[in-house]
Amino acid sequence: MSARPAGRRVVVTGALGGIGAAVTQRLLADGAQVLAVDRPDVVRRAGEAHGPSAGSGST
């Protein structure tokens, strides 16, 4: 089995934190399909910091 994530589906928890964000970016760069998740309060703060288009998509 290949160690490279290209073409694989991966879930990253804590995706807005330091390590989680770095892992998410690396997996995406290596061609993985990534579902990046984090706690709702963290996602809300990130959305507020980066504007309305950066949120979770929920209201």
Jmol script that loads the backbone (N, CA, C; Angstrom):
load data "model"
ATOM      1  N   MET A   1       0.836  -1.175   0.000  1.00  0.00           N
ATOM      2  CA  MET A   1       0.000   0.000   0.000  1.00  0.00           C
ATOM      3  C   MET A   1       0.886   1.244   0.000  1.00  0.00           C
ATOM      4  N   SER A   2       0.498   2.224  -0.768  1.00  0.00           N
ATOM      5  CA  SER A   2       1.254   3.466  -0.878  1.00  0.00           C
ATOM      6  C   SER A   2       1.107   4.317   0.374  1.00  0.00           C
ATOM      7  N   ALA A   3       2.183   4.960   0.769  1.00  0.00           N
ATOM      8  CA  ALA A   3       2.146   5.851   1.934  1.00  0.00           C
ATOM      9  C   ALA A   3       1.639   7.242   1.550  1.00  0.00           C
ATOM     10  N   ARG A   4       1.568   7.549   0.256  1.00  0.00           N
ATOM     11  CA  ARG A   4       1.114   8.857  -0.201  1.00  0.00           C
ATOM     12  C   ARG A   4      -0.401   8.922  -0.171  1.00  0.00           C
ATOM     13  N   PRO A   5      -0.969  10.062   0.230  1.00  0.00           N
ATOM     14  CA  PRO A   5      -2.412  10.172   0.365  1.00  0.00           C
ATOM     15  C   PRO A   5      -3.167  10.522  -0.921  1.00  0.00           C
ATOM     16  N   ALA A   6      -2.483  10.677  -2.040  1.00  0.00           N
ATOM     17  CA  ALA A   6      -3.153  11.075  -3.275  1.00  0.00           C
ATOM     18  C   ALA A   6      -4.319  10.140  -3.580  1.00  0.00           C
ATOM     19  N   GLY A   7      -5.472  10.741  -3.826  1.00  0.00           N
ATOM     20  CA  GLY A   7      -6.657   9.977  -4.163  1.00  0.00           C
ATOM     21  C   GLY A   7      -7.387   9.374  -2.977  1.00  0.00           C
ATOM     22  N   ARG A   8      -6.878   9.537  -1.787  1.00  0.00           N
ATOM     23  CA  ARG A   8      -7.527   8.989  -0.584  1.00  0.00           C
ATOM     24  C   ARG A   8      -8.442  10.037   0.038  1.00  0.00           C
ATOM     25  N   ARG A   9      -9.385   9.549   0.825  1.00  0.00           N
ATOM     26  CA  ARG A   9     -10.274  10.427   1.590  1.00  0.00           C
ATOM     27  C   ARG A   9      -9.819  10.415   3.035  1.00  0.00           C
ATOM     28  N   VAL A  10      -9.641  11.614   3.597  1.00  0.00           N
ATOM     29  CA  VAL A  10      -9.079  11.744   4.935  1.00  0.00           C
ATOM     30  C   VAL A  10      -9.927  12.710   5.761  1.00  0.00           C
ATOM     31  N   VAL A  11     -10.142  12.388   7.041  1.00  0.00           N
ATOM     32  CA  VAL A  11     -10.802  13.298   7.975  1.00  0.00           C
ATOM     33  C   VAL A  11      -9.744  13.827   8.930  1.00  0.00           C
ATOM     34  N   VAL A  12      -9.679  15.150   9.068  1.00  0.00           N
ATOM     35  CA  VAL A  12      -8.750  15.782   9.997  1.00  0.00           C
ATOM     36  C   VAL A  12      -9.576  16.492  11.064  1.00  0.00           C
ATOM     37  N   THR A  13      -9.405  16.094  12.317  1.00  0.00           N
ATOM     38  CA  THR A  13     -10.067  16.794  13.420  1.00  0.00           C
ATOM     39  C   THR A  13      -9.114  17.841  13.978  1.00  0.00           C
ATOM     40  N   GLY A  14      -9.684  18.902  14.529  1.00  0.00           N
ATOM     41  CA  GLY A  14      -8.840  19.992  15.019  1.00  0.00           C
ATOM     42  C   GLY A  14      -8.167  20.721  13.872  1.00  0.00           C
ATOM     43  N   ALA A  15      -8.860  20.817  12.741  1.00  0.00           N
ATOM     44  CA  ALA A  15      -8.251  21.295  11.505  1.00  0.00           C
ATOM     45  C   ALA A  15      -7.923  22.781  11.470  1.00  0.00           C
ATOM     46  N   LEU A  16      -8.424  23.557  12.419  1.00  0.00           N
ATOM     47  CA  LEU A  16      -8.103  24.981  12.428  1.00  0.00           C
ATOM     48  C   LEU A  16      -6.974  25.321  13.383  1.00  0.00           C
ATOM     49  N   GLY A  17      -6.495  24.336  14.122  1.00  0.00           N
ATOM     50  CA  GLY A  17      -5.374  24.555  15.033  1.00  0.00           C
ATOM     51  C   GLY A  17      -4.056  24.463  14.292  1.00  0.00           C
ATOM     52  N   GLY A  18      -2.972  24.684  14.982  1.00  0.00           N
ATOM     53  CA  GLY A  18      -1.643  24.697  14.364  1.00  0.00           C
ATOM     54  C   GLY A  18      -1.286  23.409  13.647  1.00  0.00           C
ATOM     55  N   ILE A  19      -1.258  22.299  14.368  1.00  0.00           N
ATOM     56  CA  ILE A  19      -0.888  21.018  13.752  1.00  0.00           C
ATOM     57  C   ILE A  19      -1.961  20.559  12.788  1.00  0.00           C
ATOM     58  N   GLY A  20      -3.234  20.674  13.197  1.00  0.00           N
ATOM     59  CA  GLY A  20      -4.331  20.252  12.324  1.00  0.00           C
ATOM     60  C   GLY A  20      -4.347  21.008  11.010  1.00  0.00           C
ATOM     61  N   ALA A  21      -4.097  22.310  11.067  1.00  0.00           N
ATOM     62  CA  ALA A  21      -4.067  23.128   9.852  1.00  0.00           C
ATOM     63  C   ALA A  21      -2.904  22.720   8.951  1.00  0.00           C
ATOM     64  N   ALA A  22      -1.756  22.459   9.544  1.00  0.00           N
ATOM     65  CA  ALA A  22      -0.586  22.044   8.764  1.00  0.00           C
ATOM     66  C   ALA A  22      -0.818  20.682   8.114  1.00  0.00           C
ATOM     67  N   VAL A  23      -1.413  19.768   8.863  1.00  0.00           N
ATOM     68  CA  VAL A  23      -1.713  18.431   8.318  1.00  0.00           C
ATOM     69  C   VAL A  23      -2.710  18.545   7.168  1.00  0.00           C
ATOM     70  N   THR A  24      -3.740  19.375   7.366  1.00  0.00           N
ATOM     71  CA  THR A  24      -4.747  19.570   6.323  1.00  0.00           C
ATOM     72  C   THR A  24      -4.115  20.111   5.048  1.00  0.00           C
ATOM     73  N   GLN A  25      -3.298  21.141   5.187  1.00  0.00           N
ATOM     74  CA  GLN A  25      -2.647  21.735   4.013  1.00  0.00           C
ATOM     75  C   GLN A  25      -1.738  20.731   3.302  1.00  0.00           C
ATOM     76  N   ARG A  26      -0.997  19.941   4.056  1.00  0.00           N
ATOM     77  CA  ARG A  26      -0.092  18.954   3.457  1.00  0.00           C
ATOM     78  C   ARG A  26      -0.873  17.876   2.717  1.00  0.00           C
ATOM     79  N   LEU A  27      -1.942  17.382   3.330  1.00  0.00           N
ATOM     80  CA  LEU A  27      -2.758  16.360   2.673  1.00  0.00           C
ATOM     81  C   LEU A  27      -3.364  16.885   1.379  1.00  0.00           C
ATOM     82  N   LEU A  28      -3.871  18.123   1.422  1.00  0.00           N
ATOM     83  CA  LEU A  28      -4.429  18.718   0.208  1.00  0.00           C
ATOM     84  C   LEU A  28      -3.357  18.861  -0.876  1.00  0.00           C
ATOM     85  N   ALA A  29      -2.168  19.310  -0.488  1.00  0.00           N
ATOM     86  CA  ALA A  29      -1.064  19.472  -1.440  1.00  0.00           C
ATOM     87  C   ALA A  29      -0.648  18.139  -2.046  1.00  0.00           C
ATOM     88  N   ASP A  30      -0.806  17.065  -1.260  1.00  0.00           N
ATOM     89  CA  ASP A  30      -0.436  15.734  -1.741  1.00  0.00           C
ATOM     90  C   ASP A  30      -1.561  15.034  -2.499  1.00  0.00           C
ATOM     91  N   GLY A  31      -2.699  15.719  -2.681  1.00  0.00           N
ATOM     92  CA  GLY A  31      -3.758  15.178  -3.522  1.00  0.00           C
ATOM     93  C   GLY A  31      -4.865  14.417  -2.815  1.00  0.00           C
ATOM     94  N   ALA A  32      -4.943  14.508  -1.500  1.00  0.00           N
ATOM     95  CA  ALA A  32      -6.014  13.829  -0.766  1.00  0.00           C
ATOM     96  C   ALA A  32      -7.290  14.663  -0.807  1.00  0.00           C
ATOM     97  N   GLN A  33      -8.422  13.990  -0.660  1.00  0.00           N
ATOM     98  CA  GLN A  33      -9.694  14.668  -0.445  1.00  0.00           C
ATOM     99  C   GLN A  33      -9.844  14.780   1.066  1.00  0.00           C
ATOM    100  N   VAL A  34      -9.993  16.008   1.581  1.00  0.00           N
ATOM    101  CA  VAL A  34      -9.943  16.228   3.023  1.00  0.00           C
ATOM    102  C   VAL A  34     -11.261  16.787   3.543  1.00  0.00           C
ATOM    103  N   LEU A  35     -11.769  16.161   4.587  1.00  0.00           N
ATOM    104  CA  LEU A  35     -12.876  16.710   5.363  1.00  0.00           C
ATOM    105  C   LEU A  35     -12.236  17.273   6.621  1.00  0.00           C
ATOM    106  N   ALA A  36     -12.169  18.602   6.704  1.00  0.00           N
ATOM    107  CA  ALA A  36     -11.514  19.272   7.826  1.00  0.00           C
ATOM    108  C   ALA A  36     -12.583  19.722   8.815  1.00  0.00           C
ATOM    109  N   VAL A  37     -12.503  19.248  10.057  1.00  0.00           N
ATOM    110  CA  VAL A  37     -13.511  19.581  11.062  1.00  0.00           C
ATOM    111  C   VAL A  37     -12.856  20.141  12.317  1.00  0.00           C
ATOM    112  N   ASP A  38     -13.629  20.939  13.034  1.00  0.00           N
ATOM    113  CA  ASP A  38     -13.176  21.483  14.306  1.00  0.00           C
ATOM    114  C   ASP A  38     -14.410  21.788  15.132  1.00  0.00           C
ATOM    115  N   ARG A  39     -14.201  22.200  16.364  1.00  0.00           N
ATOM    116  CA  ARG A  39     -15.317  22.531  17.251  1.00  0.00           C
ATOM    117  C   ARG A  39     -16.067  23.744  16.705  1.00  0.00           C
ATOM    118  N   PRO A  40     -17.389  23.788  16.890  1.00  0.00           N
ATOM    119  CA  PRO A  40     -18.189  24.904  16.364  1.00  0.00           C
ATOM    120  C   PRO A  40     -17.719  26.274  16.846  1.00  0.00           C
ATOM    121  N   ASP A  41     -17.293  26.384  18.098  1.00  0.00           N
ATOM    122  CA  ASP A  41     -16.844  27.692  18.595  1.00  0.00           C
ATOM    123  C   ASP A  41     -15.564  28.143  17.903  1.00  0.00           C
ATOM    124  N   VAL A  42     -14.700  27.217  17.561  1.00  0.00           N
ATOM    125  CA  VAL A  42     -13.455  27.545  16.861  1.00  0.00           C
ATOM    126  C   VAL A  42     -13.767  27.972  15.428  1.00  0.00           C
ATOM    127  N   VAL A  43     -14.680  27.256  14.780  1.00  0.00           N
ATOM    128  CA  VAL A  43     -15.074  27.592  13.414  1.00  0.00           C
ATOM    129  C   VAL A  43     -15.733  28.972  13.385  1.00  0.00           C
ATOM    130  N   ARG A  44     -16.572  29.256  14.360  1.00  0.00           N
ATOM    131  CA  ARG A  44     -17.247  30.557  14.432  1.00  0.00           C
ATOM    132  C   ARG A  44     -16.223  31.681  14.570  1.00  0.00           C
ATOM    133  N   ARG A  45     -15.243  31.511  15.465  1.00  0.00           N
ATOM    134  CA  ARG A  45     -14.210  32.545  15.645  1.00  0.00           C
ATOM    135  C   ARG A  45     -13.397  32.741  14.364  1.00  0.00           C
ATOM    136  N   ALA A  46     -13.082  31.652  13.688  1.00  0.00           N
ATOM    137  CA  ALA A  46     -12.318  31.760  12.438  1.00  0.00           C
ATOM    138  C   ALA A  46     -13.135  32.503  11.388  1.00  0.00           C
ATOM    139  N   GLY A  47     -14.420  32.213  11.326  1.00  0.00           N
ATOM    140  CA  GLY A  47     -15.290  32.901  10.373  1.00  0.00           C
ATOM    141  C   GLY A  47     -15.378  34.382  10.660  1.00  0.00           C
ATOM    142  N   GLU A  48     -15.476  34.736  11.941  1.00  0.00           N
ATOM    143  CA  GLU A  48     -15.535  36.141  12.316  1.00  0.00           C
ATOM    144  C   GLU A  48     -14.229  36.854  11.989  1.00  0.00           C
ATOM    145  N   ALA A  49     -13.119  36.167  12.140  1.00  0.00           N
ATOM    146  CA  ALA A  49     -11.807  36.772  11.883  1.00  0.00           C
ATOM    147  C   ALA A  49     -11.526  36.945  10.394  1.00  0.00           C
ATOM    148  N   HIS A  50     -12.108  36.064   9.565  1.00  0.00           N
ATOM    149  CA  HIS A  50     -11.776  36.074   8.137  1.00  0.00           C
ATOM    150  C   HIS A  50     -12.914  36.523   7.241  1.00  0.00           C
ATOM    151  N   GLY A  51     -14.015  36.947   7.806  1.00  0.00           N
ATOM    152  CA  GLY A  51     -15.126  37.449   7.006  1.00  0.00           C
ATOM    153  C   GLY A  51     -16.180  36.397   6.761  1.00  0.00           C
ATOM    154  N   PRO A  52     -17.303  36.799   6.183  1.00  0.00           N
ATOM    155  CA  PRO A  52     -18.457  35.926   6.039  1.00  0.00           C
ATOM    156  C   PRO A  52     -18.240  34.730   5.119  1.00  0.00           C
ATOM    157  N   SER A  53     -17.327  34.779   4.180  1.00  0.00           N
ATOM    158  CA  SER A  53     -17.138  33.648   3.267  1.00  0.00           C
ATOM    159  C   SER A  53     -16.266  32.553   3.861  1.00  0.00           C
ATOM    160  N   ALA A  54     -15.696  32.751   5.040  1.00  0.00           N
ATOM    161  CA  ALA A  54     -14.775  31.774   5.628  1.00  0.00           C
ATOM    162  C   ALA A  54     -15.433  30.861   6.662  1.00  0.00           C
ATOM    163  N   GLY A  55     -16.714  31.043   6.928  1.00  0.00           N
ATOM    164  CA  GLY A  55     -17.392  30.275   7.968  1.00  0.00           C
ATOM    165  C   GLY A  55     -17.706  28.867   7.537  1.00  0.00           C
ATOM    166  N   SER A  56     -18.473  28.177   8.357  1.00  0.00           N
ATOM    167  CA  SER A  56     -18.803  26.772   8.138  1.00  0.00           C
ATOM    168  C   SER A  56     -19.901  26.576   7.115  1.00  0.00           C
ATOM    169  N   GLY A  57     -20.542  27.651   6.698  1.00  0.00           N
ATOM    170  CA  GLY A  57     -21.645  27.519   5.763  1.00  0.00           C
ATOM    171  C   GLY A  57     -22.988  27.395   6.461  1.00  0.00           C
ATOM    172  N   SER A  58     -22.965  27.209   7.775  1.00  0.00           N
ATOM    173  CA  SER A  58     -24.216  27.128   8.513  1.00  0.00           C
ATOM    174  C   SER A  58     -24.515  28.471   9.156  1.00  0.00           C
ATOM    175  N   THR A  59     -25.746  28.659   9.561  1.00  0.00           N
ATOM    176  CA  THR A  59     -26.126  29.924  10.180  1.00  0.00           C
ATOM    177  C   THR A  59     -26.300  29.772  11.666  1.00  0.00           C
TER     178      THR A  59
END
end "model"
wireframe off; spacefill off
backbone 0.3
color backbone group
